[in-house]
Amino acid sequence: MLAELILLAHWQESAEAAPPPPPEIARLKAIERILFTIQEEYAEAALFPAFAPDGSRAAVAVYSVAGRALILLDGEATETHHQVRIPRFSADGKHVAWAWGDRGKKDRDEWELMLDGKRVKKADWIGDPCFAPVGDDYAVWTGKDVTVDSLGGHEGGEYTCSWGNKKAGGYTEPPWREPQWSTNGKHLGSLAQKPSRFMAVVDGKEYGPYDFASGFTWSPDGKIAAWAAMEDWGEMRIFTPKKSYGDGYESVGAPALGSDGSMAYLARIRGRTALIFNATVVPGFYDGMGTPSISPDGKRVVVAANDGAEEASSDWYLDNAWMDGALGINEDEKALADAGSKCFMVVDAYKLGGDWWRVVRPFFSPDSQHVAARARSAEGWQVLLDEGVGPVYDEVHALRFSADGKLLEFGARRGRDLLWVQLPVE
């Protein structure tokens, strides 16, 4: 009882400490370079761009070309297929991988994994390939004996994650996300399912089982993995291979790890979402939050948040996935904005960046002094950099700071042009 009273007092004190209003937003000038222009014949198709992390190349998954799909790689069209995955580039842009599939026989699809234009795997189902942040190793989930139901969904079969000469298999459901590499490229983790149970898989070793799991992540040095999970149909907790965190809250999720052992995650307190940083509640409570990010020096934290809707969703894990951009782009953003919901960044408890339809995954510069995110409004997609905002685009992807922190770089689409954009950091 005493612990509950202390927590309630902390909640009331934090809620009353209203963050100051955001400063006036400055318009930032951008340096733009066209990578290629999408052919006019594909202008009305559904377009899903991808950019090399170094800005050297781009590709687009194109859907609804006479009921088919194809890849535009460096502006050149591939053959068409029933469905394609969005291409992924290696860190240096020299390699590109994607999967595509067609309807096969006996209620099965026939999928191929392509690497630099050459087939390297065949399977009944293939997920999104994922290159390591360093080097040219990649990881991918594949499915065997997977059938296609009457609605085009996949059922049954066995799923395996493979990377290099290693494998982890025997799972019964396709993963929700691609495998997660550590930043040094030495370790691999993922969330997987066996019959009605979730597992965390770290370098092939299983942890669990759990009733539900989400939010797999690595520490910046690649030494610690963390995830959110539920045991015995209780409340969600944060797990690492050795410990668990988050006791004393209604529920927790969306962990983030710092380089010095620091940790941040979300907690549900009386129906509202709070940010926990190093076991302390950060002042301010909101209807929803994305996954937080810790600064490289381990001293600061930033998160995307939304507030002002008439009713917050009861499924706050779904809210978190939507805030992180995992559920794609849809008109629900406008509907939420019309209902009064606004999204923004919260940096060290202070609201920053104005009111947007959505703000996605803010993060810090290498020197821990600047924050950046991509955001959507009625105008389109823009990049936020501290109190400034960049030009308007139809899409923004692959946002990153340069190694020296002097540039904020990203890929963008404006009409049929695919661009690599740089914003000077001052």
Residue pairs with C-beta under 8 A, 6 or more apart in sequence:
3 248
7 248
7 269
10 281
11 269
11 270
11 274
11 281
11 285
13 283
14 274
14 281
14 282
14 283
14 284
14 285
15 284
15 285
17 283
17 284
17 349
19 283
19 284
19 346
19 349
19 350
19 351
20 350
20 351
21 351
22 344
22 351
22 352
22 353
22 354
22 387
23 352
23 387
24 387
25 353
25 354
25 387
25 388
25 389
26 387
26 388
26 389
27 388
27 389
28 383
28 385
28 388
28 389
28 390
28 391
28 423
29 423
29 424
30 390
30 391
30 421
30 422
30 423
31 421
31 422
31 423
31 424
32 412
32 419
32 420
32 421
33 55
33 419
33 420
33 421
34 417
34 418
34 419
35 51
35 55
35 57
35 58
35 74
35 411
35 418
35 419
35 420
36 58
36 72
36 74
36 75
36 418
37 75
37 416
37 417
37 418
38 47
38 60
38 62
38 72
38 75
38 416
38 417
38 418
39 72
39 77
39 416
40 416
42 60
42 62
42 65
42 72
43 415
43 416
45 62
45 63
45 64
45 65
46 62
46 63
46 64
47 60
47 61
47 62
47 63
47 413
48 60
48 61
48 62
48 63
48 86
49 58
49 59
49 60
49 395
49 397
49 411
49 413
49 418
50 58
50 59
50 60
50 61
50 86
50 87
50 88
50 89
50 397
50 398
50 411
51 57
51 58
51 89
51 397
51 398
51 410
51 411
51 418
51 420
52 58
52 89
52 90
52 92
52 93
52 96
52 398
53 89
53 91
53 92
53 93
53 398
53 400
54 91
54 92
54 93
55 93
55 409
55 411
55 420
56 93
57 74
57 89
57 93
57 96
58 74
58 411
58 418
58 420
59 71
59 72
59 73
59 74
59 87
59 89
59 96
59 98
60 71
60 72
60 418
61 69
61 70
61 71
61 84
61 85
61 86
61 87
61 98
62 69
62 70
62 71
62 72
62 77
62 84
63 69
63 84
65 80
66 80
68 80
68 81
68 82
69 80
69 81
69 82
69 83
69 84
69 100
70 77
70 78
70 79
70 80
70 81
70 84
71 77
71 78
71 84
71 87
71 98
71 100
72 78
73 87
73 96
73 117
81 100
81 101
81 102
82 101
82 102
82 103
82 109
83 100
83 101
83 102
84 98
84 99
84 100
84 101
85 98
85 99
85 100
85 126
85 127
85 128
85 129
86 98
86 128
87 96
87 97
87 98
88 96
88 97
88 98
88 128
88 129
88 130
88 131
88 138
89 95
89 96
89 131
90 96
90 131
90 135
90 136
90 138
91 131
91 132
91 133
91 134
91 135
92 136
94 136
95 115
95 116
95 131
95 136
95 138
96 115
96 116
97 113
97 114
97 115
97 116
97 129
97 131
97 138
97 140
98 113
98 114
98 129
99 111
99 112
99 113
99 114
99 126
99 127
99 128
99 129
99 140
100 111
100 112
100 114
101 109
101 110
101 111
101 112
101 125
101 126
102 109
102 110
103 109
103 110
103 148
104 110
104 124
106 147
107 147
107 148
107 149
108 124
108 146
108 147
108 148
109 124
109 125
109 146
109 148
109 154
110 122
110 124
111 122
111 123
111 124
111 125
111 126
111 142
112 119
112 121
112 122
112 126
113 119
113 120
113 121
113 122
113 123
113 126
113 129
113 140
113 142
114 120
115 129
115 138
121 140
121 142
123 142
123 143
123 144
124 143
124 144
124 145
124 146
124 147
124 157
125 142
125 143
125 146
125 154
125 157
125 159
125 174
126 140
126 141
126 142
126 143
127 140
127 141
127 142
127 174
127 175
127 178
128 140
128 178
129 138
129 139
129 140
129 178
130 138
130 139
130 140
130 178
130 179
130 180
130 181
131 137
131 138
131 181
132 138
132 139
132 181
132 185
133 181
133 182
133 183
133 184
133 185
134 184
134 185
135 185
137 163
137 164
137 185
138 163
139 161
139 162
139 163
139 178
139 179
139 181
139 188
140 161
140 162
140 163
140 178
140 179
141 159
141 160
141 161
141 174
141 175
141 178
141 179
141 190
142 159
142 160
142 162
143 154
143 157
143 158
143 159
143 160
143 174
144 157
144 158
144 159
144 160
145 156
145 157
145 158
146 154
146 155
146 156
146 157
146 159
146 174
147 154
147 155
147 156
147 157
148 154
148 155
149 155
154 174
157 172
158 169
158 170
158 171
158 172
159 169
159 171
159 172
159 173
159 174
159 175
159 192
160 167
160 168
160 169
160 170
160 171
161 167
161 168
161 169
161 175
161 179
161 188
161 190
161 192
161 201
163 179
163 188
166 188
166 203
166 204
167 204
168 190
168 192
168 201
168 204
168 206
170 194
171 192
171 193
171 194
171 199
172 193
172 194
172 195
173 192
173 193
175 190
175 191
175 192
175 193
176 191
176 214
177 190
177 191
177 216
177 326
178 190
179 188
179 189
179 190
180 188
180 189
180 190
180 216
180 217
180 218
181 187
181 188
181 218
182 188
182 189
182 218
182 219
182 222
182 225
183 218
183 220
183 221
183 222
184 221
184 222
185 222
186 222
187 202
187 203
187 218
187 222
187 225
188 202
188 203
189 200
189 201
189 202
189 203
189 216
189 218
189 225
190 200
190 201
190 216
191 198
191 199
191 200
191 201
191 213
191 214
191 216
191 227
192 198
192 199
192 201
193 199
194 209
197 208
197 209
197 210
197 211
198 208
198 209
198 210
198 211
198 212
198 213
198 229
199 206
199 207
199 208
199 209
199 210
199 213
200 206
200 207
200 208
200 210
200 213
200 216
200 225
200 227
200 229
200 239
201 207
202 225
202 241
205 241
207 239
207 241
208 229
210 229
210 230
210 231
211 229
211 230
211 231
211 232
211 233
212 229
212 230
212 236
213 227
213 228
213 229
213 230
214 227
214 228
214 229
214 253
214 254
214 317
214 320
214 321
215 226
215 227
215 228
215 253
215 254
215 255
215 291
215 320
216 225
216 226
216 227
217 225
217 226
217 227
217 255
217 256
217 257
217 291
218 224
218 225
218 226
218 257
219 225
219 226
219 257
219 258
219 259
220 257
220 258
220 259
220 296
221 259
224 240
224 241
224 257
225 240
225 241
226 238
226 239
226 240
226 255
226 257
226 263
227 238
227 239
227 255
228 236
228 237
228 238
228 239
228 252
228 253
228 254
228 255
228 265
229 236
229 237
229 239
230 236
230 237
231 237
235 246
235 249
235 250
235 251
235 252
236 246
236 251
236 252
236 253
236 317
237 244
237 245
237 246
237 247
237 252
238 244
238 245
238 246
238 252
238 253
238 255
238 263
238 265
239 245
245 252
245 255
245 263
245 265
246 252
246 265
246 267
246 276
249 267
249 268
249 269
249 276
250 267
250 268
250 269
250 270
251 267
251 268
251 316
252 265
252 266
252 267
252 268
252 276
253 265
253 266
253 316
253 317
253 320
254 265
254 266
254 289
254 290
254 291
254 292
254 320
255 263
255 264
255 265
255 291
256 263
256 264
256 265
256 291
256 292
256 293
256 294
256 301
257 263
257 294
258 264
258 294
258 295
258 298
259 294
259 296
259 297
259 298
260 297
260 298
261 298
262 277
262 278
262 294
262 298
262 299
263 277
263 278
263 279
263 294
264 275
264 276
264 277
264 278
264 292
264 293
264 294
264 301
264 303
265 275
265 276
265 292
266 273
266 274
266 275
266 276
266 289
266 291
266 292
266 303
266 316
266 320
267 273
267 274
267 275
267 276
267 281
268 274
268 316
269 281
269 285
271 312
272 285
272 286
272 287
272 312
273 285
273 286
273 287
273 288
273 289
273 305
273 312
273 316
273 319
274 281
274 282
274 284
274 285
274 286
275 281
275 282
275 284
275 289
275 292
275 301
275 303
275 346
276 282
277 292
277 294
277 301
282 301
282 346
282 348
282 349
283 349
284 305
284 346
284 349
284 351
286 305
286 306
286 307
286 346
287 306
287 307
287 308
287 309
287 312
287 313
287 319
287 341
288 305
288 306
288 312
288 313
288 316
288 319
288 320
288 322
288 323
289 303
289 304
289 305
289 306
289 319
289 320
289 323
289 346
290 303
290 304
290 305
290 320
290 323
290 324
290 359
290 360
290 361
290 362
291 303
291 320
291 323
291 324
291 361
292 301
292 302
292 303
293 301
293 302
293 303
293 361
293 362
293 363
293 364
294 300
294 301
294 364
295 301
295 302
295 364
295 368
296 364
296 366
296 367
296 368
297 368
299 368
300 347
300 348
300 364
300 368
301 347
301 348
302 345
302 346
302 347
302 348
302 362
302 363
302 364
302 371
303 345
303 346
303 362
304 323
304 324
304 343
304 344
304 345
304 346
304 358
304 359
304 360
304 361
304 362
304 373
305 323
305 343
305 344
305 345
305 346
305 359
306 319
306 323
306 336
306 341
306 342
306 343
306 344
306 358
307 341
307 342
307 344
308 340
308 341
308 342
309 336
309 339
309 340
309 341
310 339
310 340
312 319
313 319
318 327
321 327
322 332
322 358
323 343
323 358
323 359
323 360
324 360
324 361
325 358
325 360
325 361
329 376
333 357
333 358
333 376
334 357
334 378
336 357
337 357
337 378
342 355
342 356
343 355
343 356
343 357
343 358
343 359
343 375
344 351
344 352
344 353
344 354
344 355
344 356
344 359
345 351
345 352
345 353
345 359
345 362
345 371
345 373
345 384
346 352
347 362
347 371
352 371
352 386
352 387
353 359
353 373
353 375
353 384
353 387
353 389
354 389
356 375
356 376
356 377
357 375
357 376
357 377
357 378
358 375
358 376
359 373
359 374
359 375
359 384
360 373
360 374
360 375
360 376
361 373
361 374
362 371
362 372
362 373
362 384
363 371
363 372
363 373
364 370
364 371
365 371
365 372
365 401
365 405
365 408
365 425
366 401
366 403
366 404
366 405
367 405
370 385
370 386
370 401
370 405
370 408
370 425
371 384
371 385
371 386
372 383
372 384
372 385
372 386
372 399
372 401
372 408
373 383
373 384
373 399
374 381
374 382
374 383
374 384
374 396
374 399
374 410
375 381
375 382
375 383
375 384
375 389
376 382
379 392
380 392
380 393
380 394
381 392
381 393
381 394
381 395
381 396
381 412
382 389
382 390
382 391
382 392
382 393
382 396
383 389
383 390
383 396
383 399
383 408
383 410
383 421
383 423
384 390
385 408
385 423
385 425
388 423
390 421
390 423
391 421
393 412
393 413
393 414
393 419
393 421
394 412
394 413
394 414
394 415
395 412
395 413
396 410
396 411
396 412
397 410
397 411
397 412
398 409
398 410
398 411
399 408
399 409
399 410
400 408
400 409
400 410
401 407
401 408
401 409
401 425
402 408
402 409
405 425
406 424
406 425
407 422
407 423
407 424
407 425
408 422
408 423
408 425
409 420
409 421
409 422
409 423
410 420
410 421
411 418
411 419
411 420
411 421
412 418
412 419
412 420
412 421
413 419
